[in-house]
Amino acid sequence: MKIIVCIKQVPGTTEVKINPENNTLIREGIPNVINPFDVYAVEEGLRLRERFGGSVTVICMGPPSATEQLKETMGMGVDDAILVSDRAFAGSDTLATAYTLAKAVEKIGQVDLVLCGKQAIDGDTAQVGPEMAENLDWPHLTYVRKINDVANEKITAERMTDDGYELLELSLPALFTVVKEINEPRMPSLKGMMRAKKAEIPVWGPEDLDVDQSSIGLDGSPTQVWKTFIPDPRVQGEIFTGEVTEQVQTLVQRLLEKNIVSK
């Protein structure tokens, strides 16, 4: 069974600052991590390999620094890792990202299953996985909480819903996005970390993928961020004291002063 897992490099902190000149994230000095939901996808890929045999390859589309996150997955035990990185990919929205990743999957070839985390914690769109499946023309499931069986080019899985779950069967190849309820990720092993330290991660650019240049990066992104800002902090509230009638009078006075109500 040939399994591909897609991961994303995300800021490892909530203390993110915005560059006021170009409205982009200031990443200098901020630690990066694997998107937490993607770690569950990596773990599930490893468990499927242990159950059904095959191989697990991890792909990340991101800056050169994402090599560290790919090596972390190798420490967990994946077979191979690939970085999709080039300045031509900069500014990609979910549509352009999904298109590029789908082309990477096609380049690998003979893939049975692609696994993704349900969403990235920095964008929270949950769009890339399903959009990849559409580009590949594969069936897909979102919010997968359990993979039951793989047999006769079919895969059965449980999809989490608001009031329970659905048991579904899909033809392979397919793409799943998984939730954290699916497993408990393992820690990298010492043997795996030593192997990862020596590993040379291949980097694929546009020339390595059969891409339409108008479908990648900013040119291939119908949605763009025009402005990013941090909301103003909430104004400190005021606690009224005294009798109820006094509190009501004070409240009305404050509302009149701010022209929220009129006499």
RARA-V186727 format. One line per field, one symbol per residue. burial: 1 if it has 9 or more other ideal C-beta (glycine too) atoms within 8 Angstrom, else 0. Layout:
burial = ???
This chain:
burial = 11111111111000010110001011000101111111111111111110000111111111000110111111111100111110011001111111111111111100111111111100000111111110110101111110100100011111110000100101011111111001001101100110110010101111001010001110011000000000000000000000000110011101110000000
